[in-house]
């Protein structure tokens, strides 16, 4: 008979065997803070223009060399529950603004580090968090990126229209003043839904049978050509016979495998995707100034080009020596496009280079000195957390952070609110960010501070961690997260 070992009395005996339970300041709060601090420390050295790159190899053994915090966190797959809260705040910043993810991590880490100091000197959690607070129609999807290996970044270009890494199917490779018919079905003859058997007795019957199929295909392609369409884009396979008649009627054929590409092309040229091979009416056809097969480097591309600059979609053709480099440039382009989107919602800008953070720290500290009671400690520590941003910039630029911060405070006390860190100087130096043209979006800063603060408060409010025993068996499929991302073959 197996020996029955009784469970320890208290909360643990209510849980299943194998469950873990942590509580109190030492076990829960400090542990959570430590995990978040280490996560923030990982990405802190990647902050700013002089930040270092991280080499991340994900679970599929794909290599990433980047200093983009959002990419680093997405590929790391953080498991710690408290650190996940900071990661979620960073993801929210990515969705809301599209940039400033590293700011959220660095600032949240600094808030928790300073909150830990308050807790260790005897303040309660509620006193430590007493200070923490609780326009446009631009579509980011309208800017596409096409990455083509070879040459250098300086050879990249912007094109009004769309570029696909494809070859044309037929003999026609260039069309001016293109009228475009788009089909989401294969460019092939119609197949009946029910199966049937045809009994052919003579060679003549066989000839007539195949001739009938050919005549039907001929009539379908001729009907499309008669509408004035000179470019056909299909989302399925192209039959050999259909290709023959397309060449006969001088129609350019392009095949796009991705339904997302098909939808974007419809949006670019103003076409309607037809589900069957029927002749399009004038309203269903799209138009662009030219469609041509071109060669960039040694890669064949089909270009749908608008001469006017008021088209719905533009494509940035990126060139680079390696895939990793182009991936990093694509992330930089994505940040820039999102910044433009933010500016269409709110045009306000604030000085960069740590100027805004030092001014906030100065003013919040002044406010804290007017507050009675223990909350002034929390207010002053909240202000001190803002120093983490210029400190990270200074450390990544190789200058003494404490010297830079004291210089910034001295200049801001004189009323120069726009002065920030000069990262180009070899010694600790400051300069006017407004004159230098180094600016951040107001909304980016606003959301970053708000999300980092909320994440830090959420972590600090946790005083117990209860982890159930992991379920056995195979893990459920995670599914593709970025299902709308282009996978350029």
C-alpha positions, 0 to 999 in steps of 0.5 A: 500500500502506497504511503499517503503524504498529507499536504501542508496546511493552508492555501497549498492544500486547496490546489492540485498536486504539481501546482505552484504558489507564491505570495507576499513581497519577497516571493511575488512582488520582488520576483515579478519586478526582477523579471521585468527589470531583466527584460527591460535591460535586454532591450535597453542597449538597443534603444536610440540611434546608437543602440546595439543590434540583437541576434535572435534565433526563433523556434523555427531557427530563423535568424533576426539581426535587429534593434527593433524591440517589437521584433525581438519580443515577438520572436523571444516568446516570453513565458514569465507572467509578469514580464508578459504584461510588459510585453503586452503593453509593448504590443499595444504601443505597436498597434496604437502608434507603430513605434516607441515599443522600446520606450515602453519597456525601458520606462516600465523597467525604470518605474518598477526598479524605483518602485522596488526601492520605495517598497524596500524602505517600508512604503506599502504597494498602494502608497508606492503607486499613488501617483501613477495615473490611470484624426486621420484616415491614412491606411498603413496598408496603402504603403507596400514594400517589395524586397529585391536582393542585390545592389544597395539601399541607395538603389531603393525607389518609390513607385506609385502603384504595385510591384509583384515578384512574378513573371507574366504568363503569356507572350505580352510583356508590356501594355500602355493605358491598361484596362484590367480585368481581375478574376479570383477563379482560375483562367480555364474552361468551366468544369461541371459540378457533376461527373459525366461519362461521354461515349465516343465511338469514332475519331470524328466524334473525338475531334468534334468534342475537343473542337467544341471545348476549344471554340468555347474557350476561344469565345470566352477569351474573345468576349473578354478582349471585346470589352477592351480589356488588355490585361487579365489578372487571375488568382488561380492556374492558367490553362495552356489552351486559355494561354494560347487564346490570350496570346492570340487576342494580345492580352497580357496575363498575370497570375497572383497566388495571394488573395490579399495581393489580388484585393490590394491590386483591385484597390490600386487599379479600381477593379472588381474581382470576378468569381467566374470567367465572364466578360467584365462591364466597364465599371468592373474593369480597372485602369492604370497607365502601364503594366510591364514586365521589368527586371530589377537585378536578376529578379523578374517583376511585374509593375502596375504603374500610375503616372499621377501621384494620387493613387491609392497604393504606393510600393517601396522597392527595397534593395539590399545585400542581405535578407537580414538587412532588408528585413531591418530596413523594412521595419524602419519603413514600417515605423516611418509609415506609422509615424505618418499615420500618427501625425494625420491623427494629431500633428503635435510634436515634442522635442526628442533626445531626452528633452521631453523626459527631463522637462517632465521629470523636472516639473513632476519633481517640483509638483512632488515637493508641494505634496504632503505625506508619503505620496511625495516619495512615489511622485519623486520616484515617478519623475526619476524614472523619466531619467532612464530614457536620456540615460539609455541614450547616453550609455548607448552613445558611449558618454557618461550618463550622470554627467549628461543628465546633470547638464540637462537639468541645469539647462532646463532649470534656466528655462530651455525646455527644448534642450536634449542629448547631443549623441553626435558629440564625442564628449557629454554635450547638449543641444537644442532639439527643435533647431536640430529637427529631432522631434517625437510625435506627441501621441507616441510619447503619450501612449508609451508613458500611459501603457508603461505606467499601467503595466507597471501598476498591474505588476505591482498590484500582484501579491500572489502568483498561483500556477496550475500544473501544466496540462499533459499531451501535445500543445495546441497549434499556435496558428499564424499570428500575422495572417495578413503579412505578405509572404514574397516567394 
